[in-house]
């Protein structure tokens, strides 16, 4: 069986690892490879390589860094099909979905290609007599990323291109469930001309995570995952003096008003709830039907859910693949059963779905629950699977209050033809990312990604301008070139 090893200091290595974990193909339910699990000594080796590389890379020119980023961007285009197949084989998502995450990740690389503009400082002439002030930003040093299974390439690409383009060196700990895309990315960086040690990959589990959080040679940690682990990462890493980006879970709502185009809204809710088998941090898991929109919306959603073709991600024509593990499949099944027990109406039931020829795969079909209430587990829990719950309310005010009372604040959407209602919604909801007739409002690369409340622990969003600020620190320089022997006085005193 193939073994997926680490990438440290520009080369594949087993380092000191002796433990392994299986890497499954979710469509067949069997292991396709095994991945090495790093020990603390392996993290030490990667950090040492990154620290050595930082001595030169941190002082490299902006032209050198952008040259690498432009070359890396072209290699991502060239290898898009290969990367998409790797993602589909280990995650289960359909090929088009995998290509979509590659494109969204590549947009961050394109942003990093313009890092020279993002790092421009300011200059103030003659703030006092013969005194000027300017500022600039410098890289932190060695930084690390800990990334989830649901976007094997996109989420890491939200971190390391900006960090590296800003002059840092990087240690990536991808999810051990989906390690192969990060390994190929390391090879592409090397082909693009990135010096050895600037980008390193250590595969692993909690042992590797804790080693990263506690390592004195790491200056900052970026994390995306569940809220409990985000809180753990934030607490442990800040305790050792690190900067931390810690993005947590979500329970994203989409409000459908009576004046909305229900066909349009239902089409987008179906894609947002069931695409990637619901395993997106920005997936819509709760639809909020306002007033008379409810019955019509349910009717269309039922029809749309029944039309979704579920099967292996690599096979053309499939709309949805399996979930990532058998445990995830069982969690979805149990959640639908509990929803029914607690009083929800199961309009579409995906629990018994079987895919011919793939009976051992981790498949579960789309499920649609109506008359969900806030007391139900189907509303409270982050199921992270293809389950869409519909809550019915009477007014927009009730819908906004519902969203604001939820502990998560990642993303939300409103479907309406009313500019007045949309403006009220976007100003009053306590959520970080909002879509108006857009169900998954992931910002473009030149904006930053991050929710509110329990969806973002701390105050550091990810990618875009926030990423540049996170991976650099500012210096402000006050300058005078004296031409007399006058004594000291404060710059603003003359």
N, C-alpha and C positions, 0 to 999 in steps of 0.2 A: 504494500500500500504506500502511496506517495506520502512523503513527510514534508510539511511546509515549515521551513526554518526561519530564522531571524535575518535581518539585514542590518549589519553594523559596520560602520567605517568603509562603506562602498562595496561590500561583499556579502554574499550569503554565508551564514555561519550557524552552527548548532550551539556555539558558545558553551556554557556549562549546563545546558538544559538536559534533564533526563526524563522529566514528566511529559506526557502527551495527552491530547484530548481528541476525540473523533470530530471530523468535519463532515456533516451530513449533506446529502442531496435530498431536500425535503420532498421532492416529487416521487422518490422511490422509497424513502424512509430508511435508507442504508448509508453507512459511512462511505464517503468517496475518497477521503484522505485522513491524515492525522496531522495535528499541528503541535509544534513544540511549545511548552509552557515555560516562560522565563522564571528564573530564580532571581533573588535580589542581586546576585553577582552578575547576572546578565545585564540588568539595568545599570549597574555600576560601569560595566564595560561600554555600554552604549553612551552613557553620560560622559564618560572620559573621552570617548571619540568625538562627541559633539563639542565638548569644552575645548579640545585641541583644535578642532576645525574652526571654532569661533574666533580664535586668535587672528586668523587671516580673513575669514568671511565677514566678520563684524566690521572690518576695515576695508572691505572691498568697495569698488565704485558702484554707483547706481547703474551705470552703463553695463557693468558685468552682470549684475543681478537681473536686470531686465532682459539682457540677452539670453540668459538661462530660462527665464520665464516664457519668453516668446517661443523658444525651441521646445520647451516642455508642453506648451499649449498645442503646438503642431503635432507632437507625438500623441497627445490625448485624442486628437482628431483621427490620426492614422490608426490608432489601436482601439477605436471606439467599439467596433464589433467584438473584438476579443474580450475587452473589458465587460461588455454587456453579457456575453456568454458566461463569463466567470461569475458575475454577480447573480445571474439567473440560476446557475447550478448550485450555488451555496445558500442563497437567500430564498429562492423560489419564485421571485417576481417575474412577470413576463418580460420578454426582451425589450419591447417598446418602453416599458416602465424603467428598465435598467438604463436604456439609452437616455431617457429623460433626466435621470439623476446625474448621468455623466455630463450632459449639457449644462445643467444648473451648477454643477461643480466647476465646470470649465469657465463659466462666467466669472468666478472668483479669481481664477488664474488670469483672465483678461484684465480684471481690475488690478491685480498685482503687477501686470505689465506696465501699468501707469503709476507705479509706486513713487517715482520721482516727483510727480505732481502732488501726491498725497503726503509726502514728507516735507514739502516746502515750508519753511518757517516764515516768520514775519520780521520786519525791520522798521524801526522808528528812528528817524533822523532828528538830531538836535532836541532831545527830550529836555535837556538843560544845556547851558552854554558849553559847547564842545563835547557833549555826551550823547552817545547813540546807544540804542538797545536793540538786540535781535535775539531770536530764539530758534532752536532746532531740536530735532528728536533723534535719539540714539537707541539702538537695539538693547534688549535686556540681557541676552546671553543664551543659555540653553533653556528651551521651553519644551513642554510636552503636551500631547493630546491623547485623550482617552475617549474612544468613539464607540457608538452602538452598532448593533447588527443591522438595523433597518435600512441604513443608507451606507453600504460598504465603501463607496467612493466619494459621494457628495459631501457628507459631513466632515471627513478628514480634509477634503479640499476646501472646506470653509475655514480651515485653520492653517495648515502648513504653508500654502503659497504666500499668504500675507506675512506670516512670521518670517519665512525665509527671505522674501523680497525686502523686508525691513532690516535684514542683516542678522537675524537670529539663526541658531541651529536648532534642530527639531528631533525629538524622540516621540514616535507614534506607537501607542498601544491600541491596535484595532480590536474589535470583538473577535474572540477566538472562534466564534461560529462562522465568520466570513473573512478569513485572513488573506485570501489569495489576491484580491484586487490591490491591497496595499503593497504586497510584495512586487507586483508588476509595476506599480507606480514608482517604487524605489528604483527599479531597473530603468524606467523611462527618465527619471531625474538624472541618473548617471549618464544615460545616452545624451541628454540635453546639455551636459557639461557641468553639472553641479559637482563641486569638489567632494571627495570622500569625507564622510563624517558629518556633513551638513544635514542630511536626512537619514534617520535610522528607524528601523521597525523592530520592536520587541513584541512578540506574541505572548499572550498569557492570560491569567485569571486574576483573582483577588491578590495573589502574592505579588504579581507584577504591579498592580494598581497601588497597593500599599507602599511598595518600594519607590514608586514614582512620587507619591504624595509626601513621603518622608525624606526624599533624597536632598541633601544640602546643596548639591550642584545644579539643581533645577530651579529656575527663577519664576516660572509661571506654568500653570496647568489649565488647559481647556478641556471641558467635559460636556458631553451630551448624553442623557440617559433618563432614568426614572427619577422622580423627585426624592425618594428616600436616599438613593445613592448620590444624587446631586448635593443633598445636605451633608452627607458623610464626606464627600470629596471637598466641599467648601470648608467644613470645619477642620478636617485633618490638614489640608494644604495651607490654609491661612495660619494655622497654629505654628507652622514652620516658616512663616514669613513670605509665602509665595503669593503672587497675584493669582486670582482664580476666576475663570469663566465657568459657571455651572448652570447648565440649562436642564430643566427637569421635565416632568410629564405634562399631560394636557387632557382636557375634556372639552373639545371644541364644539361650539354651538353654531348652527346656521338658522337664522330667523327668516321665515317666509311669511310675508304680509299678504293680505287678501288681494292687493292690487298687483302682485307679482305675476309674471308669465309662468304659470305652474309647470308647463312642459319644460321650459328652460331651467327653472329651479330644480325640478326633479332629475333632469339629465345630469346637472352638475352635482347635486347631492349624491346621486348614485355613484358617479366617478370618485367623488371625494370620500365617500364612506367605504367603498369596496375596492378601490384601486389599491394595488400592492397588498391585497388581503387585509386592508385596514391597518397595516403596520407602519403608519406614518405618524410622526408627532404632530403633524398638521391635519391629520384626517378629521373629517366631520363625523363625530360619533353621536351627536344629539341634534336632531332637527326640531325647531320650535315653530309649530304651526299656529298662526295668530288668527283667531276668529274663524271666518268662513273658509279659510284656506285649507283647513284640516282634511276634510273628506276627499276633496279633489286631489290633494297632494298625495295622500295615502294610496289612492287608486292608481295614480301614475307610477309611484315608487314601487308598488307591488309588481306592476307589469315590467318595469325596467329591471328590477332585481331578478325576475324569472328569466330574463333574456341574457343574463351574464353567463358566458361560457367559461367553466372552470376546468383547468387542466394543467399539465406541465408547462412551465414558463417558456421553455425553449421551442414549443410547438406553435406554429403560426395559427392565428385565429383565436387563441385563448385570450380572454379578458382578465382572468385572475388566476394566480397560481396558488400553491399551498401556503400555509403558515410555516414558520421557521422550524418548529419542533413539535414533537408529539405532546409535550406539556402545554404548548401554546394552543394546540388543537383542542385538548381536553378543557382548557380554561374557557375557550369560546363556547364549547358545548355546555359546560356547567353554567355559564353566565346566561345563556338563553333559557335553560331549564329553570334557573332561579328567577329570572324575569317572569316566566309564566306562573310560577308558584306565588309570586308576590303581586300578581294581578295585571301584568301587562298582557296585551293581546298579541300573540305571535302571528303576524300576517304572512311572513315568509320565513320558513324554517329550514336552515341549512345544515342541521345537525347530522342528518342521515346521508349526506351526499357521498357517493362513491365514484371514483374515476376508474373506468375499465382499464385493466392492465397496470394500474398503479394503486392496487388495494392497500399496500403498505405505506403509501405516501401520506403526508400530513395535511390532507385536504379537508376543508370544511366549507360549506357553501355560504352565500350571503344570507343574513337573517335581518328581518325587519320587525321591530316591536312597536306597537302603537299603545297609546294611553300610559306611557311611562310617567312616573311621578318622581319627585326629588328624593323621596324616602327609599326608593328602590336601589338595589345594588347595581342594576343596569345603568342607572344614572350616576351614581357616586363613583363607581370603580372605573379605572382606566383599563378597559378590556383588551385593547390593542389587537383587535381582530375585526373581521367583516360583520360587525353588528351595528345597525343604525336604530337608535331609539327615538321615537317621536313624542315630544311633550306638547300638550295643547294648552294654550293660554288665550285670554280674551282680547288683550290689548298690547300695543307696543310697549307701554310702560311696564306691564307684567313681564314681557320678554326681557327687557333691559334689567329689571330687578332680579330676574332668575339668573342671568349671566353674571351679574355683579355679586350675587351671593355664593357663586361657585368658588371653591378654593383655588382653582386654576385660572390662569389668564393668558393663555398662549395665543390662540387665534380665534377669530369669530367672523361671521359673515351675515349680511342682511340681503335678502332678495326683495326688491321693491321697484316700482316705477316712480316713486315720490322722492324728489330731491330733498324736500323738507324732512321726511322721515329718515332718510339716509344720513343727513347732516346731524340730526338729533342723535341717532344711533352712534355714529362715530365719535361724537363728543362726549356721550354719557356712559358708554360701556367702559369698564375697567379692565381692558385687555390690551396687550401690546401690539398686536397685528390684526388689522381689520380689513375685510373685503366687502365691497359694495357690488353685488351681483358677481362676485368672484369668490368661489368657495374655499380655496386654499391660498390665502394671501401671503405667500412667501415673498419677501421683498427682493428686488433686484440687487446685484452685487454691490452697487454703489450706495445702498442703504444698509442698515444693520438689522440683524435678526435677533429677536428676543421678546419673550412674553413678560407678564407681570405676575405678581403674587407667587404661588407655589410653582409656577412654570419657569421662574428665573430666580435662582438663589444668589444673593448678592446683587450687584448693580452693573454687571458687565455683559452686554449683549455680544453677539458674535458676527464676524465678517464685516466687510465694508469699512466705513470710517471708524466704527467702534473697534474693529480688529486692529487697525493701524495704531490707535491710541493704546490698546491693551498690550501690544507687543513692543511698544517703545516707551521711553520716558523722556520728558522734556528738560532742556536746559535753557536758561535765560541768561544772556551775557550783557552786562552793562560796560561800555567801553569809553575811555577817554585817553587821548594821546596828548599829554601835557606839553605845553610850550613855555611854561614858566615854572618858577619854584614856589608858587603859592602853596600854603598849607592845606590840610585836608578840610573839606566841608561836604555836607550832604549834596548829592547831585541836584536835588530840586531846590536848593537854596539860592540859586543864581540863574 
